[in-house]
Amino acid sequence: MVMWLTVVVLATAAIGTTFLAFYLADGMTRSKRHRVQGTPADLGLRYEEVQFLTADRLTLRGWFLESPGARATVILVHDLEATRADPAHGLLNLTRDYVRRGISVFTFDLRGHGESAGRRDSFGLNERLDVLAAVAFVRRRSGAQPVLVHGFGFGGALAIAAAARNTDVTAVIADSAFLTMREYLRTRWNHLPAPLFALVTRLAHRVFGADVNALQPVKAIAQVTAPVLLIHNEGDERVPVAHALNLAAASLDGRDQVWVLPDRRGHATAYLDQPDAYMRRVLEVVEQVAPSRVLATQAG
């Protein structure tokens, strides 16, 4: 009798744990969509509404802002739970600053975010297709012009992963990127016991097609043939600065750089904190791959 009671208790606990894990996997992969707050017109900028398709036939929406006589185009990739106009990272103002300096901008909503299609996050597995589709769109639109990918947090990790798979990316600016999606999620869900976290991520993969091991910038960065600028706040509590330092250590390209902002807290707030210094650093990268003197010579 005692043995059967023990079996019943254990079976009930196992079933309860599985249901809990399924519930958590559903929540972990369900996209947290927010409204796009504002447009470039709010800052006096002309822009074009754009729709484009990914390789898996999902429709994404974005804006293309053409700077007259542009020497390069920058693709902005927002963080998780954000949009192309994310105020937490100042993306509209950053767009304006790029355009005013003679650089065209393409900014869009990742799948399941803003006004783009999709209802599930896949931990980077499918979101990589979004960035690759954006690069292809810009390449068709801008011809041989240099294409830079500038991402924030999750978007920075995707930028590195995309550049590792596409030589059309001329340079990468990764602001507050993480080493792997697994480490990032483990930090955000650190209240879960390790066995339960492992069960949740397995269910997320099997049931919802979200692979926690798909996005690994620490491995991808060694395959990137373009220069990479890593930006990080020293006091970032969501993604510790060690992630940027370890990404730099994993790189095999001597052109890659790390800019750590000392005594700064917050996640991916470097542009909001120091916009002038920020633009100087990113424009150094632009100058490296699209020198203004070359543009002046061509114009002459």
C-alpha positions, 0 to 999 in steps of 0.5 A: 500500500505504501509503495503504491501511494509513493508511486501515485505521489511521484506520478502526480508530481511528474505530471504537475511538473510537466504541465508547469514546464509546458506553461512556462515554455509557452510563456517563454516563447510567446512574443511580447508585442508592443506598439511602435511609438512614433515615426521618423516624421516626428523628427522631421525625417522623410521615410518610406514604409517597407514590407519584405519577406523572410526565407520562411515567407513571413512578412516584416515591416520597416522604414527606409530612410535615404540620406542624399549621397549616402556612402553606406546604409545601416540596418538597425536591429532592436532588442527583445520586446522592443520595436524599430522605434524603441524609446528605451534605446533611442532608436528614432534619434539614432536614426536621425543622427545617422541620416544627418551624417550622410548614412541611409538607415533601414530599421524594421520590426523583428518577427512577433514584434511591432507591426511584423507578422509572427506570434512566437519567439524562437530564441534566435533560430528564425529571427536570424532569417529576419536579419538576413532578409533585411540585408538582402533587401538593403543590398537590392536597394543600395547596390554595392554600397557598404551595409552595416548591421547595428544591433542592440542586445538580442539584436546585437547577437543577431547582427553577429550571427548574420554577419557570420553567414553573409559576406554582404555585411560590411561591418557590425556594431553590437551594443550589449550583445550576449555570448549565447541565448542559453546564458541570456535566458538562464540569467533572466529565468534564474529563479527556475531550478536548473532541472526545470529550466532544462525541461522548459527549454526542451519543451520549447524546442519540441512543441514551439520550435524554439531552439535555445542553442541556435544563437551562439555569438561567441562561436559565430564571431570567429567566422565574421569577416567584417570588423565588429565594434562591441559596445557595453555598459560596465554596470549592465545587470541584464547582460554583464560586461563580461559577455562583451569581453569574452566575445572580443576574446573569441574573435580572430579579427584584429580590427574588432574593438570593444568600447566599455562605458565605465560607471554606466548602468542600464542595458544598451543605454550608451547612446542615450547616455552619451549620444555625441561620443556614441556617434563618434565611435560608430562613425569611426567604424563607418569611416573604416569601411566607407571612407568619406574621402573616397566619396569626395573623390568620386564626387569630384 
